Amino acid sequence: MADTRSPIEQRRIVNTAIPGPRSLELNARRLASVAGGVSVQLPAFIERAQGSILLDADGNQLIDLGSGIAVTGVGHSHPKVAEAIAAQAYDFTHTCAMVTPYEEYVAVCEELNKLTPGSFEKHSMLVNSGAEALENAVKIARLATGRQAIVVFENAYHGRTNLTMALTAKNNPYKDHFGPFAPEIYRVAMSYPYRDGLSGDEAAARAISQIEILVGASNVAAVLIEPIQGEGGFIVPAEGFLKQITQWCAANGSLFIADEVQSGFCRTGKWFASEYEDIAPDIITTAKGIAAGMPLAGVTGRAELMDAVHPGGLGGTYGGNPVAAASALASINVMRDENLNAKALVIEEILTTRLAKLGTDLECVGDIRGRGAMIAVELVKPGEGKEPDAALAKAIVAECALEGVVTLSTGTYGNVLRFLPALTIEEDLLNEGFDVVEAAARKLGA
Ligand SMILES: *Cc1c(COP(=O)(O)O)cnc(C)c1O
């Protein structure tokens, strides 16, 4: 089942404009057939991808610094993952785990229980997407505590389904005119060191006071937070903030749920970002990096919470699909065998060093933050005001695309350039990709 074609060389090649003529033809078909609400950042149609290179329909080779939004951490079409997927597809592709079970589902749950922080007994369940994991985490927390209120934070992103739209902070594009939204969701202030200047203790005191005054401690089923906010702009809360919130939860009978959908699976240089703050969430949601792009997500939590739900109360037709589960098991083995936590820290060193150097020359570099291979730069207009510069972020992303480098912007204000390379990226290729980013920033920024 091995791929007999020659491997894609790990180098950038720009043959045509990007998107090129063949991609433009395909894009015309897309516009004529695909719902307009599903937007595309760069309509270069991909035919193959390997490692950190995307090969498009016009023969261009793009350096991928986004990993399909933190998903292909092990690199595109890692041979061990591709072989595991193919082998499982020949064995069987579906039985429905709720009808007749299979070992792969159990093995992924065993890995999740072992790899997530917390030395207590854990149980897991598998679903198809990050949003679905969050939906289930909330269901479990409400049933297990007998309470209804869920506390979320400014800048949060938790998905696009009805419940997760309510959990998500930003109106446009995620929520505008899609209401009414699910009730009993309460939003409080996030620790955002660059913009609020507060210590972890101060920011936690502010959030806790809001919870107690606006919601009431005894109503709170769970406090739900991304340990490093993803779509919100890679906001790393001030040290101690998360710990204080977990302690408040423990003292008040509320659960602490960590959404590690984006930050999990070696992305930050540890298996889970929660480990940096030495916290052990009661429930953790995972997805993105878990299975190299096969649709899989997990909810992992204290066994007694996960088992509080009556039989049949949790599930879904495709949850824990065997092909996706096989991909997860192979991906996790690659993470271990190739020591991707250490690789993430090398990426952090390269990116933060180069961004810091850029920051000494350019006033638009407001804040450099993140951990491991989850690094961002917040772009601002020159002057003291830290005024967000979303147009600059957008222009840099567009300029990089023309030069054959895929980057992503994000953030509550749209002014954050984020880097999510594969953890397996070769250092030379990462540097070449960043050369392009740097040239774009120097050309467009001040
Ligand atoms: C992407 C993301 C989600 C939603 O995941 P989907 O698989 O797109 O539903 C939830 N939480 C976080 C932190 C995310 O980054």
The ligand as an SDF file (V2000), in Angstrom:
LIG
                    3D

 15 15  0  0  0  0  0  0  0  0999 V2000
  -11.1380   24.9870   16.0550 C   0  0  0  0  0  0  0  0  0  0  0  0
  -11.5540   25.0720   17.4660 C   0  0  0  0  0  0  0  0  0  0  0  0
  -12.7910   24.5860   17.9020 C   0  0  0  0  0  0  0  0  0  0  0  0
  -13.8120   24.0270   16.9460 C   0  0  0  0  0  0  0  0  0  0  0  0
  -13.3410   22.8770   16.3100 O   0  0  0  0  0  0  0  0  0  0  0  0
  -14.0740   22.3500   14.9740 P   0  0  0  0  0  0  0  0  0  0  0  0
  -13.4100   21.0300   14.7340 O   0  0  0  0  0  0  0  0  0  0  0  0
  -13.8080   23.3560   13.9190 O   0  0  0  0  0  0  0  0  0  0  0  0
  -15.5090   22.2320   15.3050 O   0  0  0  0  0  0  0  0  0  0  0  0
  -13.0810   24.6330   19.2520 C   0  0  0  0  0  0  0  0  0  0  0  0
  -12.2070   25.1480   20.1250 N   0  0  0  0  0  0  0  0  0  0  0  0
  -11.0030   25.6270   19.7510 C   0  0  0  0  0  0  0  0  0  0  0  0
  -10.0590   26.1600   20.7830 C   0  0  0  0  0  0  0  0  0  0  0  0
  -10.6380   25.6270   18.4060 C   0  0  0  0  0  0  0  0  0  0  0  0
   -9.4610   26.1300   18.0310 O   0  0  0  0  0  0  0  0  0  0  0  0
  1  2  1  0
  2  3  1  0
  2 14  2  0
  3  4  1  0
  3 10  2  0
  4  5  1  0
  5  6  1  0
  6  7  2  0
  6  8  1  0
  6  9  1  0
 10 11  1  0
 11 12  2  0
 12 13  1  0
 12 14  1  0
 14 15  1  0
M  END
$$$$
